[in-house]
Amino acid sequence: MTTGPRPLIITAMTERQLVFEDHFDGPTLDPAVWVPNYLPQWSSRAATAAQYELADSCLRLFIPPGQALWCEDDHTPRMRVSGIQSGNFSGPAGSTIGQQPYREGLLVREEQKPFWGWTPTGGYIELRARAVVSPRSMVALWMVGLEDTPERCAEICITEMFGKSVVAGESVEVGMGLHTFRDPTVPEDFAAPRLPLDPTDFHLYAADWSPDQVDFYVDDVLIRTCPNPPSYPLQLMLAVFDFPDDGPLDDRVPEFVIDYIRGYSQR
């Protein structure tokens, strides 16, 4: 499935150094980099374990039909998730300290030990991936603050694609930009332009993150620029989602297949 390394010809990467790379060639995820769960502090490690496989030098995150709901007794909308993340942090059980709470007053159910895998503070981050999404599913790569202090919580979304926006074989809306959450220094600046690509094929999704702005690229083409990004370390989040209330289940298993992730130094 992988076509081997590409020549480094992107202007945004000129004169940069490779500082991180994962081709998913091993028998398991690298435990020094990845937590194979999605926001486990709001549930548990056992209940949020990702469904994934490593084969053909790719990571495949997927959601089988029988997978349980994530935080099924509390989260709206109902959803299933298979995701991994390159950092993890929470306060003790019963506290409100944790990453990406989905409502006010949410309490930690299972305390998470601090884990900093790959948590960059800038540079060029590139993903090569393909996706299978039905009208009720989506895939995403985003980066979020560790929330070791509450205001370090903003997000850089590198790519987000909903199946309901796909015109088969022709185009898809690709979300990218910044989310403020509880960081007043980062503006809300998000858009989902429609691009002429088929998400079932491999494409490149990238962000060039500097102190002043983030440039977003798809297949080496600059799509949009957002000023005033976060300046603190961010962890990577990779996931595929399924929303049962958005329509009937069809015969497609939602999946996000990642060939590689690379990180380059800032210029």
ABEGO torsion letter per residue (X at the ends): XBAEBBBBABAAABGBBBABBBAGABABBBAAABBBBBGAAABBAAAABBBBBBBGGBBBBBBBAABBBBGAAABOBBBBBBBBBABBBBBBBGBABBBGBABBGBBBABBBBBBBBBBBAEEBBBBBBBBBBBAABBBBBBBBBAGABAABABBBBABBBBAAABBBGABBBBBBEBBAEABAABBBBBBBBBBBBBAABBBBBBBBBBAABBBBBBGGBBABBBBGBBABBBBBBBBBBBBAAAEBBBABBBBBBBABBBBBBBX
